[in-house]
Amino acid sequence: MRAADSDRQATAERLRVALDEGRLDLHEYDERLRRTYAARTYAELDDLVEDLPPAGAVVPAAATVPGQRSDAGSAPAVSAAGRGVTARWLVEVWEPWLKTVGIVTAIWAATSLAAGDALYFWPGWVAGPWGAVVLVRTVTGLATGEPQRWAADQERRRQRRAEKKALKRERKALRAEQTDDGGASGVTPGPQVGGATDVTPGPQNLGGAPTGAAENGDGPGPGEQRHRPGRDGIA
């Protein structure tokens, strides 16, 4: 049975929940989301969530050995992921400052070499005030959990881009399917009578004989003069 847009949206929501719960990584989520919006039938949608628990289901935690913490193995992974998010956020914050300071410093160095003497270090007026602003933003951001909010915002943007791309591919496939169906239905056979094609006889010549007779050798062809014995005065 063919699926509707609401079914695809419900499947996409289940995949998003599975991503938030850690059941899918970003690569698996992106791949399944593309397949979700390209799915045509319920069977294709079911294949994407068959290894996930139903919506709202509570999955019991695995039994643990007494005295052993259940999150002992997951704690290092979580901390490593947090450090990675913080590092990416720091690069995002400091990258414009680093590029700009590098460019103006290179310009100052080139002009100093051309003049043969060290000129006034004017790039400090660019690096100093701007660097102080970026430093304040870094300290306050780390204190208020800004890297995590930034990572969540980046993920939402990536999901919207993936959904838009999947919708575009789906619409393109639907247009191609409609075009193929229209081209196939536009060819209709001509009418037939009794299983045979209706053939209309061609026009006749002035002598009353069908034009097809000349083609079969039964009458004079085009350009030939009809002779009638006894009326042309020839013995």
N, C-alpha and C positions, 0 to 999 in steps of 0.2 A: 504494500500500500504506500502511496506517495505521501511524503511528509509536508507539512505546512511551515510557514515562517515562524509561527509560535512554537512549533516543536523544535526547530533549530535554535531559537532563543533559549528555550528551556535546557537543551543539551549544553549550550554554551555557558549557561549559568552553573550547571553542575560541574563543568570543567573548571570554572573560575573558583568555585568552592574547593575543589580538589587541589588546585594550585595553592590557595591560601592555607589549606591544612597540611601542605607538604607532600601530598600523594603524587603530585606531578612536578617535574622540574620545568623550567621555562621553555626548553626545547620541545619537550613532549606536549606541553600546553599549546604552544604555537602551531605545531603540526596538527594536533587534533582539532584545534579551532578552525584551521583552514579546511580540513576535511568535513567539519560540521556544516559550514555554510555552503559547501559544495555537494552535500548529501542530497539525494533525491527521495529515498525511501526510508521507512522506519527501521528496516534491517541495517542500513548503513549507519544510522544514528545509534542503534543499540550496540553495534560493534565498538563504538568509541567509548562507551561507558560500562562495558560488561565487566571490566576488572575494577570498577569503583563501587563503593557502597551506595545504596539508594539514598535519595535526598532525605535528610532528617534522621537517618539511621544512626544509632550509637554503636560503634564498634568497640567491643571490650578490649581492654589493654592486655598485652601479653603477660603471662605469669612471670613473676620475677623471683629470684632466690631471696629468701629472708636475709635481711641485713645488707642487701645490695641495692643501690639506687637504680631506678629504671632509666633515668636520664643521664647516666654516666657516660654513655657513648655519644649522646646527642649534644652534650654541652660543648665539647670542643668544636663541633661542626657549626653550632650556632654562633659561637664567639668568632670563628674564622669568617663566617658570612658577614657578621657585623663589622669586623675590621675591613673587609673588602668594600662594603658600602661606604664606610667612613673615608677610606682612601679615595674612592671615586668621587665622593663629594668634595674632598679637599682639592683634588685636581680640577674639578669644575669651578671652584671658587678662586683658586690662585692662578689658573692658566692664563686668563687675560692679563693679569698684572705681570706675570713672568715674561710673556711675549712682548708686551709693550716696553718694559724696562730693558729687555735685551736689545730691542730695535734702537731705542734712543741712546743706549750705551754704545752700540756699534757706530752710530752716527757721530757721537762725541769722539770716539777713538779715531775714526777716519779723519775728522777735521783736525784733531790734534796732530796726527801724523803728517797731514798736509801742511800744517803751519810750522812743524818742526819743534813744537813746544806743547806742554800739557796745558790745555785751555781750562777755563773755569768749568767745574763739573756741574753743569746745569741739569743733567738727568736726575740729580737728587731731588729737584723740585717736583719731578713726576713720580719718582719712586717713594719718597717719604710720605707725603699726605695720603696718597692712594694706598700705600702699604699699611698705614695706620688704620684706614677704614676697613680694609680686608682683614686685618688682624682682629679687630673688634668683632666683625661678623663671624670669623672663625670661632672665637672663644664663646660667644653667645650661642652660636649654632650647635656646637658640641655640648653645651650645657643644657639646651632645650630639646635635643633629639632631632635636630634639623636633617641630618643625613638620612634617617629612616623615612621621614616625610618626603624628602627629595626622591629617594628610591621608589617609594610607593607612587609618587606622581609620574615618574618616568615609566613605571610599569603600566599605569593606566593609559598613558599616551601610546605606549607600544601596542597595547591591546586594542585601542581604538583604530590605530593604523592597520593592524592585522585584520580587524573586522571589516574595515572599509575595503581593503584589498580582496578579501574573500567575497564580499558582496559584489564587487565589480566583476570578479571572475564568474560568479554565479549568473549575473545578468548577461554577461557576454555569452555564456554557454546556453542560456535560455533563448537569446536572440538567434544564435546559430542553429539551435534545434528548430525554432519556429521557421527560419528561412529554409531549412532542409525539408520540413514538412510541407511548406507552401510550394516549393519547387516540384516535389513529388506529386502533389495533388493537382498541379496545373496541367498535366499531360493526360488527355482523355482520348480513347480510341474513337474512330469514326463509326457511323452507323453501318450495320451489316444486315442483310436480309437472308434469312435461312442459313446463316453461317458463312455466307460468301459475300464479298464486297460488291456493292451495287455499281454496275458499269453502265454508263450512259452512252449510247451509240453516237458517233460523230456525224457531222453534216454530210449530206449527199451531194454528188456533182450534178451537173445539168442534165446528164443523160439518164438520171434516175437511179443509177447504180451507186452503192455505198462507196465512199472513198477508200475503204479498206480493200475493195476488190482490186484496185490497181496495185496495191502493195503485194497481193497474193499472186499476181500475174494473170488474173481472170479478166482484165479489162485494160484499156489504154491508159498509159501513165500520163503524168503531167506533160504538156507540150506536144503530145501526139495528136494527129488529126484522125478523126473517126471516118472510115471509108465504108460506104454502103454499096455493095455490088448491084449493078443494074440501074443506078441513078447517076453515075458520074460519067456516062458515055464511054465507058471503057469496055470493049468486048471481052 
